[in-house]
Amino acid sequence: MRGAVLYGPKDIRFEERDTPRIVKPTDAIIRISATCVCGSDLWPYRGIQPITQPTPMGHEYCGIVEEVGSEVTRVKPGQFVIGSFFASDNTCPNCHAGYQTSCRHREFVGDAQAPFLRVPLADGTLVTTPEVPSEDMIPSLLTVSDVMGTGWFAADAANVKPGKTVVVVGDGAVGLLGVLSAKRMGAGRIIAMSRHETRQKLAREFGADDIVIERGNEGVARIKELTDGIGADSVLECVGTQESMMQAIRSTRPGGYIGYVGVPHGVELNGEKLFFSHVHLHGGPAPVRRYLPELIDLVWNGKINPGKVFDLKLPLDQVAEGYRAMDERRAIKSLLRP
């Protein structure tokens, strides 16, 4: 089969790769129905996160089970399934606590930009849909494998509650779906930080009440102005830079909550300033598996339509254009179909 391989900065190729096979009795092989490019894929693509060898890419996936190992009992060939970017057994103490991305036996699933994918720990990782979905539902179901689940975790970690004021830092797919998540959780007011007109429009469609284009000191001042000088109850940090993290901390009221899900690159926090800020800070790799059943149900029943973040749809063999378009901010998120 052919799949996406990253060789170095801006060098993504669609080339021959080994077709996955059952390696362990707990594995499953799925035929990919849809995959996509993630904002976190852009870190190595831009050379900010170095790679040392050609690396298969892709960690968002959904599709049809083709084959299962001898110990797999919960999923069967022919079922439509969605999984997380970390495989988990869903039975260890960390999984039981709801942090499957810290499963004691976790394995990264990172080669999904291809027609077929091996998923380890299939019984703990994969969640089935009630039946094979219609074509128009697949993009939204794909989002729950990462970006919708990550946006939901950001809102959950930020303790979003009905009637509260929420700020979302970041207007990529995760930030936009953080807006959607906060709206679904009943936030009373949602302020999205965005400088891009198309993303602002989608943020408003997902439930944003206000848009803030300023950054840094001006951004903090604008948030304070909109919240009567107090700051937000909950802030979702969905970028992962020093600027975005400080924007989040400084925009939060004393006693407020920050959910941070942007993969940190160069982020350093001053302990004394954090101490006197009086904010709750929680985040990390989103435990998507925790939320999969609920989010699948919301999509299946038409309660949410997160697939709107895909504003570029391409055949899988044009994966390089999917990366370029997101890198150049011509696209929010690129959907890839084999």
N, C-alpha and C positions, 0 to 999 in steps of 0.2 A: 504494500500500500504506500501511498504518498502522504506526507504530513509536513507541518511547519517545523523548521529547525532554525534557531538563532545562532549565527556564527560570530557576531560581534555587533558593535554599534551600527544601527540602521541597516543591518545585513540579515534579513529574514528570508529564508528560502523554503520553497515547497518542493520537497524531494523524497526520494525513496527511503522508507523506514521499514523496520521489521513489523510485520503484522502481529498484534498482541496475541498471546495464547495463555491458557491457564497455567500458572506457575505453582500456586498453592491451592489446596482444596477449598480455601475460603474465598477464592477469586471469582469474579464474574467478568465476562466479556460483553460489552454493549456496542451496538451499532449506533453511531452518533446520528441523532436527528438534527441537532443544532449545537454549535459552539460559538465562541466569540472572542474578541480581544478585550482584555481587562486593563484598566488604568494602571494596575501594578505591573503588567507586562511591559509598560513603557519605561520603567526604571532600568531594566537590563537593556532594552532596545536603545535607549539613549546613552548607554554606557555609564550611567550613574551607579548601577549595581553590576560590577564586572562579572563576566563569566569566563571560565578557564578552558572551555571546550565547546564544540557544537552541542546545543541544548534543545531537545524537543520542547515545544511550548503548548500552553493551553491548560487551564484548570477549571473551566466552566463547561458543564455538559449536561445533556439529557438525551435519552434514546431508548432503544429497544434491546432487551436482554437477548443475547445470541446463545450464550453458553454459560453454565455455572459449574464450579468445582463440586466435588463429592460431598463437602460439608455444608454447602449453602442450602438453606431450607426456606428462607423467607421470600426470596425472589425466584422467578421461574422464567425460562425462555418465552419470549413473546410479550412480556409485560413492559410497559413504559415506565422508566425509572429516572429519578433525579438524585444526584449525590453532591456531597461537599468536596471542596478542594483538598481537605484532609480526610483520608479514610480513617474510620474509628471503629472499635469493636462495640461501642455503645453499651458496654457492660462494666467497665472499670470504674473505680471511685470518681475519677475526674469526669467521665461521661455521665455518671449518675447525678453529679452536681450540675450538669448542663454545660460542661466545657469540653465538648468532644474534640475541639481543635487542640486540646492538651491531653488527649487520650494517651495512656501509657504505652499503647502499641500503634500509635498513629503512623501513617505513611502519606507523604505528599502525593497528590494526583496531579501531575504536571505535564501531561503529553496528550491533551484532549483535542488539539487542533489537528484532527486526523479523522478518517472514516470510522475507525474502531478504537476502543479503549479498554484496557484492563483495569478493573477497579478492585483493589484489595479489600479484605474484610467486608465483603459485599453485604452480608446480613445486617451489619451495624451501620453501614454507610448509605445504602440505597433505600429510597422510599418510592413506593409505587403510586401511580395515579389510579383513580377508580377504573379507568379503561384507557385505551389508546386515544390521546386527545386529537382534536381537529387541528389542522395546519395553522389556523389563525391564533390558536392558544399557545403554540409552542414557544414563541419568543418570550411571553410572560412567564411560562414555566421555566424557561432557561434562566431567567434572572434570579430565581429563588436559589439556584445552586451557588450563588455568590453575592452579587451586588444588591439584590433585594434583601437577602438575609443579612448582609453586612449593614445596610442602611437601617434595617430593623433593630439589629444589635446596638447600633449607635444610639438610636432613640431609647431603647430599653436601658442601656448602660447610663444614659443621661437622665433616667428617671422621668421621662416625659409622662405627664399626667393631664387629665382633662382640665381644660381652662387655663393651663400654664403657658408662659411665653417661651418660645423655642427659637434659637438661632442656629442656622446651618452654615458652617464654614466649608466651602467647596461646592462647585457646581458641575462636577463630573457625574457619572451615573450613580455612584454611591451617595453623593450629596443630594442629588435630585430624588433618589428613592428614600433618603432620610427624611426629606420633606413629606413624601407620600406616607411614610411610616408614622411620622409625628401627627399628621392629619388623621390617620386611621386610629391612633391612640387617643385622639380627642383634644389635642393641643388647642388652646384658645387663640393663640396668635403665633404665626410662624414668620420669621424674618430670614430670607435667603440672601446670602452674600454672593453676588454674581456680577460680572462685567460684560456678559455676552447675551445679546438680545434673544437668540433662539433658546438658550438655556433659561433665561429669565421667564420666557413665555411658558416653557414646560414646568418650571418651578411653580408658577402661578396656577397652571392647570392641575398640578398635584396638590395644591393647597396653600401655597405661600401667600401671605397677606401683604408683606412689604419686601422690597428689594433694596439691598445696600450695595453700592458699587465701590465704596471707599475701602481702603486697606490700612493696616498699621494703626498709628495713633488716630488718624482721621476715621478709620473704620470703627475703632473702639468708641470714639466720641459720638459717632452717629448712632451706634447701638444704645449708648447711654441716653442720648437725646430721645430715642424712640421708646425708652423704658423709664422715663421720668428720673433719669440719673442713677437708676439702681443696677441695671444689668438684667440678663435673662435668667430665668429659672433653670433652663436646660440648654446646653450647647452641644451640637454634634460636630466633631472635628473630623473631616473626611478627606484630608489632603496628605498630611504627614511631613510637612516642612516646619522649620523653626518658626517662621512667620505665622503659619496657620495655627500652630499650637499656642503661641502667645496671644494671637487674636482670640482664640477660644477662651483661654484662661482669663484674659482681661475683660472679656465681654460677659462673664458670668457673675451674677450677684453673689455676695457672701452667703454661704450655705447652699449655693446652687450646684448643679451637677454637669460634668462634662463626660460625654462618651466619645472616646477617640478610637477611630478605626483606620485612619490613613496610615499605611506602613511607614514608620518613622525613618527619615533619612536626614541625619545631621541635627536631630532634635536633642537639645540639652536644657534641663530645667534647673533654675536656681532654687535651691532648697529653702532659703530664707524667704524669698518672694512667694514661693508656693505655700509656705507655712502661714504667712500673713494674709494670703488671698482667701482662706477659709472655703475653698471649693473641694467638692468631691471629684475625684479623677479616676475613671475606670474605662478599660478598653482592651484592645489586643486583637488577635486574629479571631474573626467572628465565628462563634460556634453555630454555624449555619445548620448543622444537623438537628440542633435543639428546636429550631423554628420551622423545619421543612414541612411537617404535617400541617401546621396551622396556615403557613403561607400557601401551600399547594391548595388547601381548601378555599382560601380567599380568592385565589386566581380561578379555580375550577368553577366557583359559584358567581363569578363576575363581580366580586366586591372590589377588586383592585385590578389595574391593567398596567403593571410595571414595564411591559414590553415596549411601551412608547419611548423608552430611552434609546432604543435601536433606531437611529436615524440614517444608518447606512447598512444595506444588506447586500452581501456578496457571495458568490460561490467560493468554496473553500480554497480552490487553487489560486484565488486572488487575495490570499491572506496578507501579502506584503502591502497591498493598497489599503487594507484595513488598518494596518499599523501606521502607515504614513498619514492617513486621514485623521486618525486620533492624535498622533504626534503633532500635527500641524493645526489641530483644533478645528478641522473642517467637519469633524464628526464627534458626537458625544460618545457613541459606542457602536462598534462594528459587529454585525451579526454574520456568521459564516455558516453556510449550509453545504454539506457534502454533495 
